[in-house]
Amino acid sequence: MTDLSAEAVPRTDGTHARAAAWRSAVIGFIAFFSLVDLFAAQAMLPALIKHYQVSPAAMGLAVNACTLGMAISSLATGLLSPLIDRRTGIVCSLGLLAIFTALLASAPDLLIFAGLRILQGLCMASAFALTLAYLGEQCSDGEAGGAFAAYITGNVASNLVGRLLSASLTSKLGLEPTFYVFAALNLGGAVLVGATMRRGERMMAGDRTPLRSAAILDHWRNRRLRAAFGLGFCVLFAFIGAFTFVNFVLVRPPLSLGMMEIGLVYVVFLPSIGTTLLAGRIAARTGTRLAIWGSLATAALGLVLMLSSQLAAVLAGMVLVGAGTFFAQAVATGFVGQTAVHDRGVASGIYLASYFAGGIVGTAVLGQLFDRFGWTACVAGIGAALALAGWLAFRLTPPNVQDRLGAAAG
């Protein structure tokens, strides 16, 4: 069985680099299989609207209802993480995810569809949070940035490949077979985790605290972590709004793209894979705040381009928004893992709960703006979220020695 912990990577000759690259690849694939369902359904939105005969706002909310489940599950997993063996928890989460994904193929109405998406979210987030906790526990400070970046890169790849695959399959085979294919991918992720991740050591009796309310309060009192939680909320608020409702812009005049063409559009995520891999290194050199400000400015420029009536400009804007938001997410995730000097599983859970809450709130708010006032108003709302994220980044400073000692003593 492959050990993903940092200690297991050989540190002599060229084997260290090769083993580290292998570990990063496995981490990326785990993220891919865990989150491939999250945004793949967005590429199916035009077909889903036709199938269920509902408005863009209603369908967008149903498709993104998974983020509600993810917000709930992220916090619950963080609270209960001392009780959960990482490997077993992730395998079970992905196995259940496959079941719920398959059931989407026969969802008779929008309410059941949304309910299954919430259940999907519960499973995706538990797998996501447990993997982040595992990486935070097993990776040294020097290697944590690269490991987290590899995981977020797998997330980016799941967006690209998931959207391409879902649009292509939906166009050729229809909705039902597409959901079955994604259920098979979820099962593949469960097999990969079972084969590559070692079981955790048994916990001491004193560590098996079922609820970590004190840790939650302590993390919320930390202004740096609190700012990171808010920033995560804003990032997914902006991302999910941009890439949910742009689908309707793409299929309407003057762009008037078809389903296959919409799928191909999502090669815009390809540059994000490379830039996200560099997030840890760039943040280490420039500092967290500068890295995030740069990424948010990139996304803001992309938003302006997405208002164009020219396809080339819209695609360029999507590239910049995707690269900027994913880069910011990677840096913020690494910041939380490094700043939380205790109960990192709880800190990751709070961050992810905030992040995914931003997704469902963004869908609800921006969906109303889109339906009532159009794409320009929706983009303005996304821009406001990016501006708020930039303001929150002022507080993302590294903790000093006294902060660390005080947190450890607490």
Buried (B, 14 or more C-beta within 10 A) or exposed (E): EEBBBBEEBEEEEEEEEEBBEBBBEBBBBBBBBBBBBBBBBBBBBBBBBEBBEBEBBBBBBBBBBBBBBBBBBBBBBBBBBBEBBBBBBBBBBBBBBBBBBBBBBEBEEBEBBBBBBBBBBBBBBBBBBBBBBBBBBBBEEEBBBBBBBBBBBBBBBBBBBBBBBBBBBBBEEEBEEBBBBBBEBBBBBBEBBBEBBBEBEEEEEEEEBEEBEEBBEBBEEBEBBBBBBBBBBBBBBBBBBBBBBBBBBBBEEEBEBEBBBBBBBBBBBBBBBEBBBBBBEBBBEBBBBBBBBBBBBBBBBBBEBBBBEEBEBBBBBBBBBBBBBBBBBBBBBBBBBBBBBBBBBBBBBBBBBBBBBBBBBBBBBBBBBBBEEEBEBBBBBBBBBBBBBBEBBEBBBEBEEEBBEEBEEE
